[in-house]
Amino acid sequence: MEILLSVALVTRNRPERLKSVLKSLFNQRILPFEVIISDDSDSEQSIALNKELSDIYSCKYITGPRKGLYANRNFGAKHCTGTHIRTMDDDHEFPENHLQLCLDAIRTDYDAVWVIGEYTHLDEQRPLPPPVPGQLHPRGFSYKPKDMNRYFGISCGASIYPKSVITNEILNLENYKFGILYLEYGARLYNSGYRINFLDTTYIIHNSYDTSAPSAEVVNGAKVFSMLMFSFFHNPLFFNKLKTILQIAIDLSKNRYSTKLFIYSYNEFKFYSTALKP
């Protein structure tokens, strides 16, 4: 079957980082079918520089929705026309033959989601296989499962999706701009019948020089919401529910976040758990 690998590259106010990722991407021996740059920048200078870079590398430039990372990821993916969509961030770089190895993996399981591990620019050693991207735990953190045959992890900016994920409207939720919503996405894809495979032959390099941290309120809200979605909607087993309830009780008792934040996240859970029912 034909493979046309689209790249959905998201960026915001970091033209120097965008320049680096495009240089690394177009130094690959095998190039993607298309590159969509979805630009969430609100700086006129950044916008002008990003448009110039998109012209230099013959990419398709689109103005992002400016509603946060996950909304921008969805927006870029929707504009891709290939058979598969490779998500990408503006602070990534790639080892030799990265795209070739991505294509090789797709050929072995055409309809699966593939997730890619990462090293940082500080890692001097980058052995294969790279670290496995984690999956969502009922207590709100990511972990590597013992049974990789039932894996539902996701790489937020380094995953490969068959086009059917987008045409079937299985998208990142957009109610929190940042945080661990991508882990909820992995659980939802798995429950929707998609195999999720770890690509162990390559990796990305995450250049996290100037990554700005989102607020604790956003991070904690996304965490509580994702825990509730996992344990009470995607995988509502007794022990999952118990672990989530106990973790929330501990967090509230230690003032890690407010009751108001929990109530808001719970209401978000009620809304989306109803909206996402088949």
C-alpha positions, -999 to 999 in steps of 0.1 A, spaced: 0 0 0 11 35 -8 26 56 21 25 93 19 39 107 51 27 142 60 44 162 87 22 184 110 47 208 126 34 232 153 53 263 163 48 295 183 70 325 186 102 305 181 116 311 146 151 301 155 138 268 168 117 264 137 147 270 115 167 243 134 140 217 130 134 224 93 171 222 87 173 188 105 142 175 87 153 185 52 188 170 58 171 136 59 179 113 30 142 105 25 119 136 27 82 137 37 54 139 12 44 173 26 52 196 56 24 217 71 36 244 94 8 255 118 19 287 133 3 299 166 26 329 169 12 362 181 44 381 174 44 399 140 82 395 138 79 357 144 51 353 119 71 371 92 102 349 99 82 317 100 65 325 67 99 332 52 112 298 64 82 280 51 89 295 16 126 286 18 117 249 25 86 248 3 63 240 32 26 248 35 21 276 60 -12 280 79 -21 303 107 -30 283 138 -61 288 159 -42 303 189 -62 282 214 -33 262 228 -10 234 219 -36 206 214 -59 228 193 -29 237 171 -19 200 168 -55 191 156 -55 220 132 -23 211 116 -33 174 113 -66 183 96 -47 201 68 -25 171 60 -34 151 29 -11 121 32 -19 86 42 -1 91 75 5 121 98 38 126 117 34 151 145 64 174 151 73 202 174 96 232 166 122 221 192 130 187 177 159 174 157 165 140 141 192 114 138 203 99 104 177 80 84 149 90 109 122 93 83 133 62 64 129 42 97 95 58 103 84 46 68 99 11 74 78 8 106 46 19 89 51 -8 63 51 -35 90 18 -23 105 0 2 81 -30 9 103 -13 13 136 -3 44 156 35 46 161 51 64 189 87 76 190 110 80 221 132 110 228 165 120 241 174 156 250 202 178 237 220 171 270 222 133 265 257 124 255 247 87 249 217 78 227 215 41 225 188 21 208 162 14 218 153 48 232 132 54 263 96 42 258 70 70 260 48 64 290 11 56 292 -14 70 316 -16 56 352 -48 60 372 -28 82 396 -20 107 369 16 100 359 30 82 329 48 48 331 61 20 309 38 -10 311 51 -45 316 29 -58 287 37 -39 256 10 -58 237 -15 -37 255 4 -5 252 -15 28 250 12 54 254 16 83 231 44 107 221 29 142 223 49 157 194 64 125 179 37 101 169 26 87 135 -11 84 129 -29 68 100 -52 93 83 -83 74 95 -76 88 130 -84 123 117 -111 113 93 -128 95 122 -126 127 143 -105 111 170 -87 142 180 -68 156 209 -91 172 234 -87 210 236 -102 219 270 -67 223 286 -40 241 266 -11 221 281 -6 192 305 -10 154 301 -40 155 278 -19 136 253 -19 106 276 -57 106 277 -55 107 239 -35 75 239 -60 57 261 -88 69 238 -71 58 206 -65 24 221 -101 21 232 -112 31 197 -95 0 184 -61 14 172 -29 -6 179 -3 16 194 33 4 187 66 17 200 91 25 172 124 12 187 148 18 158 150 56 160 143 86 182 140 124 183 163 149 200 143 174 221 160 207 223 144 220 255 165 252 258 137 277 261 106 257 270 83 278 291 64 260 319 26 263 319 9 273 351 4 248 380 -33 253 377 -34 242 341 -11 213 347 -31 201 377 -64 206 360 -53 185 330 -40 159 353 -72 155 373 -93 155 342 -72 129 325 -72 106 356 -110 108 358 -114 101 320 -91 71 323 -105 54 354 -142 63 350 -146 63 312 -118 45 292 -109 18 317 -135 18 345 -121 -11 366 -126 -10 404 -89 -7 412 -84 20 387 -113 40 402 -99 34 437 -64 45 428 -77 77 412 -100 86 441 -72 80 466 -47 101 447 -72 130 444 -79 127 481 -42 128 489 -36 158 466 -65 177 481 -55 170 517 -19 182 509 -32 214 492 -16 205 459 -46 220 442 -79 235 453 -113 220 457 -125 246 431 -100 232 406 -112 197 413 -148 206 408 -140 224 375 -121 193 362 -148 170 374 -174 191 355 -152 189 324 -150 151 328 -188 149 330 -192 169 299 -166 150 278 -175 116 291 -210 122 279 -200 139 246 -176 110 237 -200 82 243 -206 62 211 
